[in-house]
Amino acid sequence: MKILYEDRYFGLREIAAGALGDDVPWKSALRAFVSEWCDSRDFIEVRTSGSTGMPKLIRLPKKAMAASARLTNAFFDISRDSVLMLSLPLSYIAGKMMVVRAFEAGAVLLPEPPSSLPLSSLHTKVKLGALVPLQVEDILSSGEYHRFEKVENLLIGGGPLARTTRERLADIPTRFFATYGMTETASHTALMRLNGEGASACFEALEGVRFRRDESGCLCIYAPHIRESEFCTRDMVELVDERHFVWKGRLDYVINSGGIKFSPEELEDLVFREMKVPFYIGSLPDKRLGERIVMVVEDMEWSPEKRRKMDAVFRRLLPRHAIPREIIYRERIPRTKSGKLIRSRKNIDSYPPSDLHTTRQ
């Protein structure tokens, strides 16, 4: 593996010795991870994202990470001549695995300093890169579609991608793929083509990976390159066959309002096109309904006129019993470091009074 930075190639030993310098955090992080990958231990310590609970530190076998990297490399035909872009933080699995893929293939790793508007300094054709949905949406909102031109294949992971965002990717030559996986599975176990020939609504397993659905309708993953036992998740899916599924939402987030169950992710997808600010749909306890549906928005309190307008939108687009009964205005919705909104009920209940304003329907 070689690292390309400012038109110069560096070897692993040079990186581990600090040849890039330590003037910015990503250089220090890259040096630390390369040193950790090359040391005598057979595991890497990785922190989970914290989007569904408290972040925790886990140990991943290097052997499993290398096997996962080889599966992705085979899917995208990564070779020694390929350039892989590192544009995600090395504090989480997505960034670490891009380094491991380059290491396993003997490819060139091109660091792109983490940014909300990345890809600005690319002068080299990239075989594979990865961004989170927020970065992709920011590039699209900026109108600078040319930023994607140098990237042949782009992974988008870390959270669901809005339907409207996917539609805007349709005519861009870059091949975009949504990823499904988690820290415990050493990055993705399935990919979904988002645009162009082969675009699909289904995730497809990497070679050797198999899926089933448990009694709760949640996905279980058999990934023998990681471990012999299954990974059973809290992700609700529609299982097409043992290699394909449609993601429906998180079981943890299902709202039971008046005996009717709703997936907030599916409701959000219905209204996303009309929302101009970050938001999510959640619930609060209700004596009569059990749970009442609420919407949390990152915005100032809406005027009565805007509230009436949005209520009309909700009545038009949402099922009758899924219309938010309250709008909760938040100066800033908490996010993970990868940009995912943290949507737990605990966050709604714990908003400081000075930062919490609601309007009821």
C-alpha positions as CSV (number, residue, x, y, z in Angstrom):
1,M,0.0,0.0,0.0
2,K,1.1,3.5,-0.8
3,I,-0.3,6.8,0.4
4,L,-0.6,9.7,-2.1
5,Y,-0.4,13.1,-0.5
6,E,0.5,16.4,-2.2
7,D,1.8,14.6,-5.3
8,R,4.2,12.4,-3.2
9,Y,4.0,8.7,-2.3
10,F,4.6,7.5,1.2
11,G,5.1,3.9,2.4
12,L,3.6,2.4,5.6
13,R,6.8,2.7,7.5
14,E,7.1,6.4,6.5
15,I,3.6,7.1,7.7
16,A,4.1,5.2,11.0
17,A,7.3,7.3,11.5
18,G,5.3,10.5,11.1
19,A,6.4,11.5,7.6
20,L,3.1,13.3,7.0
21,G,3.6,15.4,10.1
22,D,1.0,16.0,12.9
23,D,-0.1,19.5,12.1
24,V,-3.8,18.5,11.6
25,P,-5.8,15.8,13.4
26,W,-6.4,13.5,10.4
27,K,-2.7,13.1,9.9
28,S,-2.2,12.0,13.5
29,A,-5.1,9.7,13.3
30,L,-3.8,8.1,10.1
31,R,-0.4,7.6,11.6
32,A,-1.9,6.0,14.8
33,F,-4.1,3.6,12.8
34,V,-1.3,2.5,10.5
35,S,0.8,1.8,13.5
36,E,-2.0,-0.1,15.2
37,W,-2.7,-2.1,12.1
38,C,0.9,-3.2,11.8
39,D,1.5,-4.0,15.5
40,S,1.6,-7.5,17.0
41,R,-1.9,-7.5,18.4
42,D,-4.5,-9.5,16.4
43,F,-7.4,-7.0,17.0
44,I,-8.3,-3.4,16.5
45,E,-10.3,-1.4,19.1
46,V,-13.2,0.4,17.4
47,R,-15.9,2.7,18.9
48,T,-19.5,2.2,17.8
49,S,-21.4,5.2,16.4
50,G,-23.8,5.7,19.3
51,S,-26.8,6.4,17.1
52,T,-29.0,3.7,18.8
53,G,-27.4,3.8,22.3
54,M,-24.3,4.8,24.2
55,P,-21.1,4.5,22.1
56,K,-19.0,1.6,23.2
57,L,-15.5,0.3,22.5
58,I,-15.3,-3.2,20.9
59,R,-12.5,-5.3,19.6
60,L,-12.5,-6.5,16.0
61,P,-10.2,-9.2,14.9
62,K,-7.8,-7.9,12.2
63,K,-8.4,-11.2,10.3
64,A,-12.1,-10.4,10.1
65,M,-11.5,-6.8,8.9
66,A,-9.1,-8.0,6.3
67,A,-11.6,-10.6,5.0
68,S,-14.3,-7.9,4.9
69,A,-11.9,-5.6,2.9
70,R,-11.2,-8.4,0.4
71,L,-14.9,-8.9,-0.3
72,T,-15.4,-5.2,-1.1
73,N,-12.3,-5.2,-3.2
74,A,-13.6,-8.1,-5.2
75,F,-16.9,-6.5,-5.7
76,F,-15.4,-3.3,-7.1
77,D,-12.4,-4.9,-8.8
78,I,-9.9,-3.1,-6.6
79,S,-6.3,-3.8,-7.6
80,R,-2.8,-2.5,-7.1
81,D,-3.5,0.2,-9.7
82,S,-6.6,1.5,-8.0
83,V,-6.8,4.7,-5.9
84,L,-9.0,4.6,-2.8
85,M,-10.1,7.8,-1.2
86,L,-10.0,8.3,2.5
87,S,-12.5,11.1,3.4
88,L,-14.2,9.8,6.6
89,P,-12.8,10.1,10.1
90,L,-10.5,7.3,11.3
91,S,-12.3,7.3,14.6
92,Y,-15.0,5.0,13.2
93,I,-15.1,1.8,11.2
94,A,-15.8,3.3,7.8
95,G,-12.6,5.3,7.8
96,K,-10.5,2.4,9.1
97,M,-11.8,0.0,6.6
98,M,-10.9,2.2,3.6
99,V,-7.3,2.0,4.8
100,V,-7.5,-1.8,5.3
101,R,-8.9,-2.2,1.7
102,A,-6.0,-0.3,0.3
103,F,-3.6,-2.4,2.4
104,E,-5.2,-5.7,1.3
105,A,-5.1,-4.7,-2.4
106,G,-1.7,-3.0,-2.3
107,A,-3.6,0.0,-3.7
108,V,-3.0,3.7,-3.4
109,L,-4.7,5.5,-0.5
110,L,-5.6,9.1,-1.2
111,P,-6.4,11.1,2.0
112,E,-9.1,13.8,1.5
113,P,-9.3,15.8,4.8
114,P,-12.8,15.4,6.3
115,S,-15.1,18.2,5.3
116,S,-18.9,18.9,4.9
117,L,-18.1,19.8,1.3
118,P,-15.5,17.2,0.3
119,L,-13.9,16.2,-3.1
120,S,-12.8,19.8,-3.8
121,S,-9.1,19.0,-4.2
122,L,-9.3,15.8,-6.2
123,H,-7.0,15.7,-9.2
124,T,-6.7,11.9,-9.5
125,K,-9.2,9.4,-10.7
126,V,-10.5,7.5,-7.7
127,K,-11.8,3.9,-8.0
128,L,-13.6,3.9,-4.6
129,G,-14.6,6.5,-2.1
130,A,-17.1,6.8,0.8
131,L,-19.2,9.7,2.2
132,V,-22.0,10.0,4.7
133,P,-25.5,11.1,3.5
134,L,-25.1,14.6,5.0
135,Q,-21.9,15.2,2.9
136,V,-23.7,14.0,-0.3
137,E,-26.7,16.2,0.4
138,D,-24.5,19.2,1.0
139,I,-22.7,18.7,-2.3
140,L,-26.0,18.4,-4.1
141,S,-27.4,21.5,-2.4
142,S,-24.3,23.5,-3.4
143,G,-25.0,22.6,-7.0
144,E,-21.3,21.5,-7.4
145,Y,-22.1,18.2,-9.0
146,H,-18.7,18.3,-10.7
147,R,-17.2,17.3,-7.4
148,F,-18.2,13.7,-8.1
149,E,-16.6,13.5,-11.5
150,K,-13.3,12.0,-10.4
151,V,-14.9,9.2,-8.3
152,E,-15.9,6.0,-10.2
153,N,-17.7,4.3,-7.2
154,L,-19.0,6.1,-4.1
155,L,-20.2,4.3,-1.0
156,I,-22.8,6.2,1.0
157,G,-23.2,4.9,4.6
158,G,-23.9,5.9,8.1
159,G,-27.6,6.5,7.8
160,P,-30.6,6.3,5.4
161,L,-30.6,8.3,2.2
162,A,-33.7,10.4,1.5
163,R,-35.7,9.5,-1.6
164,T,-35.3,13.0,-3.0
165,T,-31.5,12.8,-2.6
166,R,-31.4,9.5,-4.5
167,E,-33.5,11.0,-7.3
168,R,-30.9,13.8,-7.7
169,L,-28.1,11.2,-8.1
170,A,-29.8,9.6,-11.1
171,D,-28.0,11.4,-13.9
172,I,-24.6,11.6,-12.3
173,P,-22.1,9.3,-14.0
174,T,-20.5,8.2,-10.7
175,R,-21.9,4.8,-9.4
176,F,-23.4,5.4,-6.0
177,F,-24.0,2.6,-3.5
178,A,-25.9,2.6,-0.2
179,T,-24.2,0.4,2.3
180,Y,-25.7,-1.8,5.0
181,G,-23.6,-2.9,8.0
182,M,-22.3,-1.9,11.4
183,T,-19.2,-1.7,13.4
184,E,-19.6,-5.2,14.6
185,T,-19.6,-6.6,11.0
186,A,-16.4,-4.6,10.1
187,S,-18.3,-2.3,7.8
188,H,-20.9,-3.3,5.2
189,T,-22.3,-6.8,4.5
190,A,-24.6,-5.6,1.7
191,L,-24.7,-2.9,-1.0
192,M,-27.6,-1.3,-2.9
193,R,-27.0,0.4,-6.3
194,L,-28.6,3.8,-6.2
195,N,-28.4,5.0,-9.8
196,G,-27.7,3.9,-13.4
197,E,-27.9,0.4,-14.7
198,G,-28.6,-2.0,-11.9
199,A,-30.3,0.5,-9.6
200,S,-32.4,-1.3,-7.1
201,A,-34.6,-0.9,-4.0
202,C,-33.0,-4.0,-2.4
203,F,-29.7,-4.5,-0.6
204,E,-27.7,-7.3,-2.0
205,A,-25.3,-9.4,0.2
206,L,-21.6,-9.5,-0.4
207,E,-20.3,-12.9,-1.4
208,G,-20.8,-15.6,1.2
209,V,-23.2,-13.5,3.3
210,R,-26.7,-14.7,4.0
211,F,-29.8,-13.2,5.6
212,R,-33.0,-14.3,7.4
213,R,-35.7,-12.6,9.3
214,D,-36.5,-13.3,12.9
215,E,-39.9,-13.5,14.7
216,S,-39.9,-9.7,15.1
217,G,-39.4,-9.1,11.4
218,C,-35.8,-8.0,12.0
219,L,-32.7,-8.9,10.0
220,C,-30.3,-11.6,11.1
221,I,-26.9,-11.7,9.2
222,Y,-24.8,-14.8,8.7
223,A,-21.3,-13.5,7.8
224,P,-18.8,-16.4,8.2
225,H,-15.9,-14.1,7.3
226,I,-16.5,-12.3,10.6
227,R,-17.7,-15.0,12.9
228,E,-19.6,-18.3,13.0
229,S,-22.7,-17.2,14.8
230,E,-25.3,-14.8,13.4
231,F,-25.6,-11.1,14.0
232,C,-29.3,-10.4,14.9
233,T,-30.2,-6.8,14.4
234,R,-33.1,-4.4,15.4
235,D,-33.6,-3.5,11.7
236,M,-37.0,-4.4,10.3
237,V,-36.8,-5.7,6.7
238,E,-38.8,-7.2,3.9
239,L,-36.8,-10.3,3.0
240,V,-36.8,-11.0,-0.7
241,D,-34.5,-14.1,-0.5
242,E,-31.5,-15.1,1.5
243,R,-29.3,-12.6,-0.3
244,H,-31.6,-9.6,-0.8
245,F,-33.8,-7.4,1.5
246,V,-35.6,-4.1,1.7
247,W,-34.8,-2.0,4.7
248,K,-38.0,-0.7,6.5
249,G,-36.7,0.9,9.7
250,R,-35.6,0.4,13.2
251,L,-37.7,-1.7,15.6
252,D,-36.5,0.5,18.4
253,Y,-38.2,3.5,16.7
254,V,-41.6,1.9,15.9
255,I,-44.4,4.0,17.2
256,N,-47.6,2.3,18.5
257,S,-50.2,5.0,18.5
258,G,-53.7,3.9,19.4
259,G,-52.9,0.3,18.5
260,I,-51.5,1.2,15.0
261,K,-47.8,0.7,14.4
262,F,-45.8,3.2,12.4
263,S,-42.2,3.2,11.2
264,P,-41.0,6.8,11.6
265,E,-38.4,6.4,8.8
266,E,-41.2,5.5,6.3
267,L,-43.3,8.5,7.5
268,E,-40.3,10.8,7.1
269,D,-39.7,9.6,3.6
270,L,-43.2,10.6,2.7
271,V,-42.8,14.3,3.8
272,F,-39.0,14.8,3.2
273,R,-39.6,16.6,-0.1
274,E,-41.6,19.3,1.7
275,M,-39.2,19.8,4.6
276,K,-36.6,22.5,4.3
277,V,-34.9,21.9,7.6
278,P,-33.5,18.9,9.4
279,F,-36.2,16.9,11.2
280,Y,-37.4,13.6,12.5
281,I,-40.6,11.9,13.6
282,G,-40.7,10.5,17.1
283,S,-43.2,10.0,19.9
284,L,-44.0,10.9,23.5
285,P,-46.1,9.0,26.0
286,D,-49.9,9.6,25.8
287,K,-52.5,8.4,28.3
288,R,-55.1,7.7,25.6
289,L,-53.0,6.6,22.6
290,G,-50.1,5.0,24.4
291,E,-47.8,7.1,22.2
292,R,-48.5,10.2,20.3
293,I,-46.6,11.1,17.2
294,V,-44.5,14.3,17.3
295,M,-42.2,15.9,14.8
296,V,-38.9,17.4,16.0
297,V,-37.5,20.2,13.7
298,E,-34.3,22.1,13.7
299,D,-35.9,25.5,13.3
300,M,-37.4,28.5,15.0
301,E,-41.1,28.3,16.0
302,W,-43.3,28.4,12.9
303,S,-45.7,31.2,12.4
304,P,-49.4,30.3,12.6
305,E,-49.6,30.7,8.8
306,K,-46.7,28.3,8.2
307,R,-48.1,25.8,10.7
308,R,-51.4,25.8,8.9
309,K,-49.6,25.3,5.6
310,M,-47.5,22.4,7.0
311,D,-50.6,20.8,8.6
312,A,-52.2,20.7,5.2
313,V,-49.1,19.1,3.8
314,F,-49.1,16.4,6.5
315,R,-52.8,15.7,5.9
316,R,-52.2,15.3,2.2
317,L,-49.1,13.1,2.5
318,L,-49.4,11.1,5.7
319,P,-51.9,8.5,6.9
320,R,-54.6,10.1,9.1
321,H,-53.4,8.6,12.4
322,A,-49.7,9.5,11.6
323,I,-50.1,13.2,11.4
324,P,-47.8,14.8,14.1
325,R,-49.8,16.0,17.1
326,E,-47.0,18.3,18.2
327,I,-44.2,20.1,16.5
328,I,-41.1,20.4,18.7
329,Y,-38.7,23.1,17.7
330,R,-35.0,22.5,18.5
331,E,-32.1,24.9,18.0
332,R,-30.0,22.0,17.1
333,I,-30.9,18.3,16.9
334,P,-28.1,16.1,18.4
335,R,-26.0,14.2,15.8
336,T,-23.4,11.5,15.9
337,K,-19.9,12.4,14.6
338,S,-20.9,10.8,11.2
339,G,-23.8,13.2,10.9
340,K,-26.7,10.9,11.8
341,L,-29.6,12.5,13.8
342,I,-29.9,11.0,17.3
343,R,-33.6,10.4,17.5
344,S,-34.2,8.6,20.8
345,R,-37.2,9.6,22.9
346,K,-34.7,10.4,25.7
347,N,-33.5,13.3,23.6
348,I,-37.0,14.7,23.2
349,D,-37.7,14.4,27.0
350,S,-34.4,15.9,28.0
351,Y,-34.4,19.0,25.9
352,P,-33.6,22.0,28.1
353,P,-36.6,24.3,28.7
354,S,-34.8,27.2,27.1
355,D,-34.3,25.2,23.9
356,L,-37.7,23.6,23.7
357,H,-40.8,25.1,22.2
358,T,-43.8,23.1,21.0
359,T,-47.0,23.8,19.2
360,R,-49.9,21.4,19.3
361,Q,-52.3,20.5,16.5
